[in-house]
């Protein structure tokens, strides 16, 4: 097979694969929703990187079952924005961006931005859509000289890639190989055999 055909085929394969990965990236936020149910008239400061925040919240499953709540714990949930990596699900982090003290939001989080296929043992079943009703109780602005927001590029959803990107890539590879074979053998008569025919 001509090396030029191979190079062309490889280029087409990786181009289509990249397009497929972009589609997967868009799919992960399709069902993600944020509804502001209350926003104070006076909002001198919205949450930003480095701020210390405190939230009251209820987390419910699709059937209305409460699986987590600050009211059950008896105290607000507090953390510093920027230090929550690995501690909070991606849907929560996205849903509470730029909130005002006293603001209330309802955040609907699809599985890919929540606990995904694994769920959370004894609390959240596999592939659960979650709803959080959150209220920002308090925000303390930290001196910006102490914090430097990192560059935040869009992150791929590796769980989705595992089930979509690999099969998609295999199918594309087979299609490209068939097209190259057909192009190289154009003009040649191909004889087809039925099962049981002698070759």
C-alpha positions in Angstrom: 0.0 0.0 0.0 1.3 3.5 -0.9 2.8 5.3 2.1 0.9 8.4 1.0 -2.4 6.6 1.4 -1.4 5.4 4.8 -0.4 9.0 6.0 -3.7 10.3 4.6 -5.7 7.6 6.4 -3.9 8.2 9.7 -4.6 12.0 9.4 -8.3 11.3 8.8 -8.5 8.9 11.7 -7.1 11.3 14.3 -9.1 14.2 13.0 -12.4 12.3 13.3 -11.4 11.0 16.7 -10.8 14.5 18.0 -14.2 15.5 16.7 -15.7 12.6 18.6 -14.0 13.6 21.9 -15.4 17.2 21.5 -18.9 15.7 21.2 -18.3 13.7 24.3 -17.2 16.8 26.2 -20.3 18.6 25.3 -22.5 15.7 26.2 -21.4 15.7 29.8 -23.1 19.1 30.6 -26.3 18.5 28.6 -28.5 17.9 31.7 -26.6 20.2 34.0 -28.9 23.0 35.3 -28.6 25.9 37.7 -31.7 27.8 38.8 -31.4 30.9 41.0 -34.4 30.8 43.3 -33.4 33.8 45.4 -30.8 36.5 44.9 -30.3 39.4 47.4 -30.7 42.9 46.1 -27.4 44.0 47.6 -24.5 41.9 46.5 -21.2 43.6 47.1 -19.1 40.5 46.4 -19.6 37.3 44.5 -17.6 34.2 45.3 -14.1 34.0 43.7 -11.0 31.9 43.9 -9.5 32.0 47.4 -12.7 33.0 49.2 -13.8 31.2 52.4 -17.4 30.1 51.9 -20.1 28.5 54.1 -23.2 26.7 52.6 -26.4 25.2 53.9 -27.7 22.5 51.5 -30.0 19.6 50.9 -28.9 16.9 48.4 -31.7 14.7 47.0 -32.0 11.8 44.5 -34.5 11.8 41.7 -37.2 10.2 43.9 -36.8 12.9 46.5 -34.8 10.9 49.0 -32.3 13.1 50.9 -28.9 11.5 50.7 -26.9 14.4 52.3 -27.7 17.6 54.2 -25.9 20.2 56.2 -29.1 20.4 58.3 -28.6 16.8 59.3 -25.0 17.4 60.2 -26.0 20.4 62.2 -23.6 22.9 60.8 -22.9 24.7 57.5 -20.5 23.1 55.0 -17.3 25.3 54.8 -14.3 25.3 52.5 -11.9 27.6 50.6 -12.6 27.9 46.9 -9.6 26.5 45.1 -8.8 23.9 47.7 -11.8 21.7 47.0 -10.1 19.6 44.3 -10.8 15.9 44.9 -13.2 16.6 47.7 -16.3 17.9 45.8 -18.1 16.6 42.7 -17.6 18.7 39.5 -21.3 19.6 39.3 -21.2 21.2 42.7 -18.1 23.2 41.9 -19.7 24.5 38.7 -23.1 25.2 40.2 -22.0 27.5 43.0 -19.7 29.7 41.0 -20.1 33.5 41.4 -22.8 33.4 44.2 -23.7 36.2 46.6 -24.1 35.8 50.3 -27.7 34.9 51.0 -28.3 33.6 47.4 -30.2 30.3 47.0 -29.8 28.0 44.0 -31.2 24.7 42.8 -28.5 22.7 41.0 -29.3 19.6 38.9 -26.3 17.5 38.3 -26.2 14.6 35.8 -24.3 11.4 36.6 -21.2 12.4 34.6 -20.7 15.5 36.8 -21.8 13.7 40.0 -20.8 10.2 41.2 -21.1 8.6 37.8 -21.3 4.9 37.2 -19.7 4.0 40.6 -22.2 6.0 42.7 -21.5 6.5 46.4 -21.9 3.2 48.4 -25.0 3.2 50.6 -25.9 6.7 49.7 -26.0 7.4 45.9 -27.0 4.6 43.4 -25.1 4.2 40.1 -25.8 6.7 37.4 -27.9 9.0 39.6 -29.0 12.5 38.8 -28.7 14.7 41.9 -30.4 17.9 43.0 -28.9 20.3 45.4 -30.7 23.1 47.1 -27.9 25.4 48.3 -27.8 28.6 50.2 -24.5 30.6 50.5 -24.6 31.6 54.2 -21.3 33.5 54.3 -18.4 34.4 52.1 -15.2 35.9 53.3 -13.0 37.6 50.7 -9.4 36.7 51.0 -6.6 39.1 49.9 -5.9 38.4 46.3 -2.2 38.6 46.9 -2.4 35.3 48.8 -4.1 33.4 46.0 -3.3 33.0 42.3 -6.1 31.4 40.3 -4.7 28.6 38.1 -5.5 28.2 34.5 -8.7 26.1 34.3 -8.8 24.3 30.9 -11.9 22.2 30.1 -11.3 18.7 31.5 -12.4 15.6 29.6 -14.7 13.2 31.3 -12.7 10.1 31.4 -15.6 7.9 32.3 -17.4 8.9 29.2 -14.3 8.5 27.1 -13.8 4.9 28.3 -17.2 3.8 26.9 -17.5 6.1 23.9 -14.1 7.2 22.6 -12.5 3.8 22.3 -15.2 2.0 20.4 -15.7 5.1 18.2 -11.9 5.1 17.4 -12.0 1.4 16.5 -15.0 1.9 14.1 -13.2 4.9 12.5 -10.0 2.9 12.1 -11.9 0.0 10.3 -13.8 2.5 8.0 -10.5 4.2 7.1 -8.9 0.9 6.4 -11.7 -0.3 4.2 -11.7 3.0 2.2 -8.0 2.8 1.6 -8.2 -0.8 0.5 -11.1 0.0 -1.9 -9.2 3.0 -3.3 -6.0 1.0 -3.9 -8.0 -1.8 -5.6 -10.2 0.4 -7.6 -10.9 -0.9 -11.1 -10.3 -4.5 -10.0 -13.1 -6.9 -10.1 -13.8 -8.5 -6.7 -15.4 -11.9 -6.7 -17.7 -12.7 -3.8 -18.2 -16.2 -2.4 -21.2 -17.6 -0.6 -20.7 -19.8 2.4 -20.0 -23.4 1.2 -18.7 -22.4 -2.3 -15.4 -23.8 -3.2 -12.7 -21.2 -3.7 
